Amino acid sequence: MMSQIRTLLKVLKHTFTKPDTVQYPEQKPYLSPRYRGRIVLTRDPNGDERCVACNLCSAACPVDCILVEKDETQGGRWQAKTFRINFSRCIMCGFCEEACPTHAIQLTPDFEMAEYDRQNLVYEKEHLLIDGPGKYRDYNFYEVCGKAIEGKAKGQANNEAPPINIKSLLP
Amino acid sequence: MTNMVTIFIEDLPYQVADDINLLQACLSLKLDIPYFCWHPAMGSVGACRQCAVMQYQNEDDTRGRLVMSCMTPVSEGMRLSFNNEKAETFRATNIEAIMTNHPHDCPVCEEGGDCHLQDMTLLSGHIKRRYPGTKRTHNNQYLGPLLNHEMNRCIGCYRCVRFYRDYCGGNDLNVFSSKNNIYFGRAEPGILENEFSGNLAEVCPTGVFTDKPFSQHYIRKWDLQSSPSICSHCSVGCNTYVTERGGIIRKINNRYNEEINGHFLCDRGRFAYQHVNHESKLTQVWSRAQQQNSQSQQTHVLDDKKAHSQFSQWLNEADAQVVGIGSARSSIENNAALHKLVGANNFYAGIASDEFSQLQLLIKTYKSNQLSLVSLNDIEQSDAVLLVGEDVTQTAPRLALSIRQMTKNAGIAKAAKMGIKHWQDEAVRNISQDEKSPLIIINTHETKLADVAKHNLNLAPNKQLELLLEIEAYLTNEDAKTHFSATLLSETKSSDIAIAIANELLTANNPVVVTGTHSFDITLLSACLRVSILLKDQKENAGFYCATSAINALGLSLLVQPDDDIAHDLDSLIENIKSKPPTLLIIMETDLYRYCSNEKLTTYLDKIKHIVVIEQILTDTVKMADLVLPAASFAEQHGSWLNNEARLQRAYAVMPASEMRQTPVQWLAQHNSLDDEHNLYRYIQNISPLLQPIMQFYTADKSDFSVASQPMRSSARTAFFANIDVKEYAPKRDEKSNLTFSMEGVAGFRQQTLNNSQHKITTPVTGVWSPKWNSNQAVNKTLSNTLNESSVQDKADLDIGLNLDLNLSLKIFDHINTNRFEVPASKIDSPSQPLTNISICPHHHIYSNDELSDYSSSIQQLRPDPVISLNQKQANDLAIKSGENLTITSNNYNISLPCLINNTLADKVVLVPFTEFMRLGANKQVSSNYSAGNTNGDVNG
């Protein structure tokens, strides 16, 4: 008898507490910038694609859902000809972001990717590429890399001496 | 002889061979010792200081001293420590210094993932750069269509120049500047001249030299699916790994085979694969049908079923007379299938008559067992080579590299007398100076091997023959002297040079006669054969090697054995077509237009009612066909090939055949009742009992384990076809062998092949890899168990029950009963008469000789412009100048090409590009329009 009254009281008490439920989708929860959601490809501060198609994300992916194929621009930049993520397989583990040497691939706090047709979960490069630098504002891989590209000759990267004149007799 | 000695590493005893250096010994014991400058084929120079280990005097010695393991010979009872703290620090500091200037390039470097420097850096424990200063940089050079140059990445190990200059004899790559500034490149940017430059991509431990065509369709190493294959672009039969992804062949890697290619391939073999990716490759069945009520013809695509019904309708026509042409660039199986379909008497070899008769002669001689057929490795070990009438650098390039190594043996022997081991590269070179083992070249012009030749004789074909006959006569007399003493049979007086050559051969321990069929001169070949037989009589170890025109030329000629004793080659076929055209001609993988002039052939082919062509690529012959059946390329089929030393080898498919492509065996299976593989191999044995060992491949393919063609870490499995369908389907299976087109199955590094005396290949089947060794240098760790019976670890590996023997290679003439055969003596009609006629000889070139490599874009760029070469004297006689057109006529055809003066050419010789030479056919002569007197003679080239 007592226990039933206690139960009723408890339920009654809960009627006056603040509800935990959030009115999603009208109300959005806060997600930290480090939240691992939808994957994007970012650009460097100059607006060029950061991805150099090194395939490390693809190799790191535990479910093998990233395909990258390399292409080279006239200026000598490496670039992804194909960049495909099969989100129906992706487990949002973030290994790709950890593996990326150029901060190109980043996970964002967006998880609203549901689709009625599974085929629509296959994202190509044009679906992944965004216009900004994402979480890492200043990093530009080609500034630290030794490979010459259009607009950056040998010796013009950070911490690089000018090219050596091999025909000089000086040691 | 190699003996085993005991060495102690960390106080544990190990057995190692005593003729190798400590580094190699440790690697063969599967120890991870880092190194850069050492290479098994090039020996040690001790330049990189990376392989330091601690050596102790005796058990009581606790201090020890650092030694470079690559420079230290192994000796009985030596005590070493690899994990010693001092040694470890030394190696870590050393690599940190090497890495100071290395750019932050790995993500955009083709070598990444296949990089020896990456592996060694991690192995030595240098994982974070502490150096904050500026890095030195270098400008790159353009090195041609085969290689990229990225000098920033150089670590100065000197491997490239040692390979290019010392090993291959190239002289346009060198080292410049000094100290930190050293630069490896050319004096001026330009195309690398050597035929083996592509190996630099494998030799360079980092990404300074990388494969340029590969870079254009680049895939990381861990994604490349690969299978063991045989290079099909010349007759040597080098072993390769073909690598593929997404139906595109990406790259050819060397597959170590001690007997043949060792560690290196030629550039044709490495880069000619692009024909498989070519846009004009055939993937559909095409049929040509006469439009009713009109003259116009239309081609359209047929499906599988219709193609077969069309084909069988033509085969079974009432008065059907079916003739088939086999191909020297198609496998034995394919040729046998066609042979079955058309019958022995209607089966013709797709080989011109000149070469076909040479091949028949070779087979008869090989059968008689009077010669020992040597491998490239045997040539490298020999101490004298007589090279007759064959420009091997152009026709069988890997052979030229072996001959070049042969010349070093005198120096190595001299060094050995002083107690210097053969791998002490610098010391051996210092001792040998200019001492070279004799290489005698007899050819029409100076070849690229001339710089290491002792005698270099540029003679017209008749003179060559004359010289050989003199050598033969001298050897016969010598033979007579030793056997009967005194009775001299001096019919022919030998000239001084002939005696000198013969004596060089007689004083050598194992002389080798190397020749080829590319002179298209049967008299020269039989003279060579007779010389080598005589030599073999006197020298037990004398060897013989003959390069042929195509990978399966020898195999095809073994199959062509008609009941009637008429030669079944291309020329006799064309004669037949002229007189009584067959109703159905089946042409398999042969471009007839390479052998015959256009207009004539077209009129002959027009006489034939139906032409069926089974081909991989759109050739001129395909354009004449009524039905085109697309054939699988070498990378899409399993095939057995017989190379020029009669070694039977098997190549495996790396990918399923694309679209409607099938192997000729499969196309013909419905019609020749050879639908079962077993029956096919039985049939092959029936036509040529010599090919009986082919059965072993068939049984080797049936093992319990499947072998993964893809590496363990291959990626994008669930994304690769997701654009087509997000559902994932099972990977395509390979029914014919136990290789799978996926990562399921035994992984590469677990693959241990049989290591018995019969076939010594121990290379892993689908690519080299060893824990911590991701680059191709892992081969030095997998080539371990030579002689090493006590190696417990290997036994354990074998215990998982793998007996994969996909690497079989069998020499078919080794164990046959001798049937005596006398090589016909060659005669010169009137040797004493001065030569009045001009000989027209073929001019071979590595990049223009092979049919399929013509479709490779990077090789196309290197192809020379067709010219006719002759010397100045000849040009004066003909009253033409360099650059002017010279016309050469023949029965079928005439050509007019600009001429080039080359004064190394013999007198009375005119060199015509090989393909033009073939098309010219019989009765070639310099057009009689030229003013000078002696040009009207006709000479069969």
Interface residues (C-beta under 8 A of the other chain):
Chain A: V52 C54 N55 L56 S58 A59 C61 V63 D64 C65 I66 L67 V68 E69 K70 E72 W78 R84 I85 N86 S88 R89 P101 T102 R118 Q119 L121 V122 E124 F141 V144 C145 G146 K147 A148 K154 G155 N159 E160 A161 P162 P163 I164 I166 K167 S168 P171
Chain B: P103 H104 D105 C106 P107 V108 C109 G112 G113 P132 G133 T134 K135 R136 T137 H138 N139 N140 E150 N152 R153 F176 S177 S178 K179 N181 Y183 G185 S215 Q216 Y218 I219 R220 W222 D223 R713 S715 A716 R717 T718 A719 F720 A722 N723 D725 V726
